[in-house]
Amino acid sequence: MRADSNKNEALPIAEAAQKLPNPPCVHTVRRWIKDGVRGRRLEGNLIGGRWYVTGEALEKFICATPTAINSHHRRPPSISEAQAREINREFGL
């Protein structure tokens, strides 16, 4: 997410996904909310039939599951926690 974004602003999951490096598809973000990754779920709210997430929730999820940003490619995880922190710094998370 960009540094100028309000971390508490609710974003539709399609918009939130586009703020990540190597953006996952909407279905992947929805799966992160419903099923989670390695026991951790992305906090999301269903409002009027659409899922929304906050920048803060996305930041917590990515920090807690650094492999999540690569897991949507169905390949073995290739990102370390240090690399995830660097990506987070780069994108203002």
N, C-alpha and C positions, 0 to 999 in steps of 0.2 A: 504494500500500500504506500501511497505517496505521503511524504511528511506533512503536506498541507491538508490532508484529510482529517476530519473529525473522527476520532477513534470510537466515539459513542453513537455515531450516525448509523442508522440501520440502512443497509444496502441490499438490493435484490442479489441473490447469489450469482447471477450472470455478471453483474457489474463488479462484485467483489472478486470473482475469479479472474477477471481481466486485470486486476491490480497486482496479481501474483506473477513472479517470473515463470515463464513457460506455462501459461494459463491452462488450467484443466478445464474440461467441459462442465457444463452445468450439472450433468448427471453425476459426475465425480464429487462435486461439492455437496450435492444432495446426499450421496452415499456417505460422505464424511459426517453429515448431520445425523442421518438415520442409523448407520451401522458402525461408524467410527473406524479408526485405524489403530491397531494394536491396543485395543481397550480404551482408547480415548476418542471422544466425540467432539465435533465442532458444535458449539452452542448456536442454535438457530431458532428463529420464531416463525411460525406459520401464521401469516396475516392475510386474510382474504384469499386463501388458496395459494399464496406465493410464499416461498421461503426467503427470509431476510437474515443477514448476519451483520455484526458490528465489526469494525476494524480491530477493536480490542479482543473480541472472541477469536477472530481469525489469527491475530498475533499469538495469542495463548496457544491455540491449536498447533500452529506451525512450529512454535518453540518447543512444545511438548512432543511433537511427532515430526522431527525433521525429515523423515523419509516420506511424509505425506505428499510433499510437492513433487516427488518422483514416482510415487506408487501408482499414479494413474496411468503410467505407461506400461504397466504389467511386466516390469523387469526388476531384477534384484535391486534393493536400495543402494544408491551410490553417493549418498551425501552424509557427511558427518555432522555432528552437532556444531562443531566449529564453523563448518561451511554454512550451515543454516543460520548461525548468528551473524556471519558476514553478509549473507543475503538480506537478513532482516535489517542490518545497519544500512546497507545500500538502498533499501526501499523505505527507510524511515520507520520500520516496525519496532 
